[in-house]
Amino acid sequence: MDRIELNNTLIEALHTNKQVYLTYYKRGQCITETGFIQFVDSLGDLFIFIDDVFELKNKIRLSELIEVRLA
């Protein structure tokens, strides 16, 4: 999945409030979570999502994102 495709999917999920499956790197591990996108800053290399389990805000760098799919 290329960066443009990732960004477009994040933006679509943000504007439609659709749930997403995210796979990203965190401390050298590959993590997959389900949640909702709350904020995307492509220039700042950052997005915020609310996880589905604990409803916590997570700030993640776009550069750490591997894959994002609409649920």
C-alpha positions in Angstrom: 0.0 0.0 0.0 1.6 3.3 -1.0 1.5 6.5 1.0 -1.1 8.2 -1.2 -3.4 5.3 -0.9 -2.9 5.2 2.9 -3.6 9.0 3.2 -6.7 8.7 1.0 -8.1 5.9 3.1 -7.4 7.8 6.4 -9.1 10.9 5.0 -12.1 8.9 3.8 -12.4 7.2 7.2 -12.2 10.6 9.0 -14.9 12.2 6.9 -17.3 9.3 6.8 -16.6 8.2 10.4 -16.0 4.6 9.2 -14.2 2.1 11.4 -10.7 1.1 10.2 -8.2 -1.7 10.7 -4.8 -0.2 11.2 -1.4 -2.0 11.1 1.6 0.0 12.3 5.0 -0.3 13.9 5.4 0.5 17.6 8.7 -0.1 19.4 9.8 -2.5 16.8 6.6 -4.6 16.8 3.9 -4.8 14.2 0.5 -4.0 15.8 -3.0 -4.3 14.3 -5.9 -2.4 15.9 -9.5 -1.4 15.1 -10.8 2.1 15.7 -11.9 5.4 14.3 -9.8 8.2 12.8 -10.1 11.5 14.6 -7.4 13.7 13.0 -5.0 13.5 10.1 -2.0 15.8 9.6 -0.2 14.7 6.5 2.4 17.5 6.6 3.1 16.9 10.3 3.4 13.1 9.7 0.7 12.4 12.4 -2.7 11.0 12.8 -4.9 10.3 15.8 -7.3 7.4 16.2 -9.6 6.2 18.9 -9.2 2.5 19.6 -12.2 0.3 19.6 -11.4 -1.5 22.8 -10.6 1.1 25.4 -11.7 4.2 23.5 -8.3 5.8 24.1 -6.7 8.4 21.8 -3.6 7.2 20.1 -1.1 9.5 18.3 0.8 7.7 15.6 3.2 8.8 12.9 2.1 8.3 9.4 5.6 7.0 8.6 4.9 4.1 11.1 1.7 3.1 9.3 1.9 -0.1 7.3 -1.7 -0.6 6.2 -5.2 0.8 6.8 -8.4 -0.7 5.6 -12.0 0.3 6.1 -13.9 -2.1 8.2 
